[in-house]
């Protein structure tokens, strides 16, 4: 269940060391609103259904894994090398059909109510004449997948299914993806960044941009 807006401030950034859970770095996400438990449980479904695919966790949850701070997020964003319809077909096995049909913003909605969006990039070379924006977007998504590292993610209070290890996009790749997205003429105000990552509270990129939102 999604927590009320006033309760959705989430803290993360605790590094787990000396633990048997670790196959790469590990992060403990501190959830004060009850949202991240469902999200981490949903990551189990994502990792299981995407087995054999090249993919990476991106978006708000990936930001939380890297950055200690506060961030409102209720969904999972993933980048996949391959066809979106194949990734969607795999996720439909663990999706809620009714909620998936009703939610036009997400690719699927998992059984536990967590929306999942998929960014796809083709493994084939980019075709000529694609356009500068679409080429940059494809390259940023591909780079996020290629440079992702395995990380173990857990949540406090714990979720139902325990920690999960999966590829997480790097900080640099997340910034690159959002930089490209912010250049889309149809997004934000005058092409300016609309991401929380670009606010003054984020140590990755410093700016004086006031409060903003990330879809």
Secondary structure as GFF3:
##gff-version 3
##sequence-region A 1 215
A	DSSP	three_ten_helix	5	7	.	.	.	ID=ss1
A	DSSP	beta_strand	10	15	.	.	.	ID=ss2
A	DSSP	beta_strand	25	31	.	.	.	ID=ss3
A	DSSP	alpha_helix	36	49	.	.	.	ID=ss4
A	DSSP	beta_strand	54	58	.	.	.	ID=ss5
A	DSSP	alpha_helix	59	66	.	.	.	ID=ss6
A	DSSP	beta_strand	75	81	.	.	.	ID=ss7
A	DSSP	alpha_helix	84	91	.	.	.	ID=ss8
A	DSSP	three_ten_helix	92	94	.	.	.	ID=ss9
A	DSSP	alpha_helix	97	102	.	.	.	ID=ss10
A	DSSP	beta_strand	108	109	.	.	.	ID=ss11
A	DSSP	beta_strand	115	121	.	.	.	ID=ss12
A	DSSP	alpha_helix	132	146	.	.	.	ID=ss13
A	DSSP	beta_strand	149	156	.	.	.	ID=ss14
A	DSSP	beta_strand	164	168	.	.	.	ID=ss15
A	DSSP	alpha_helix	171	182	.	.	.	ID=ss16
A	DSSP	three_ten_helix	196	198	.	.	.	ID=ss17
###
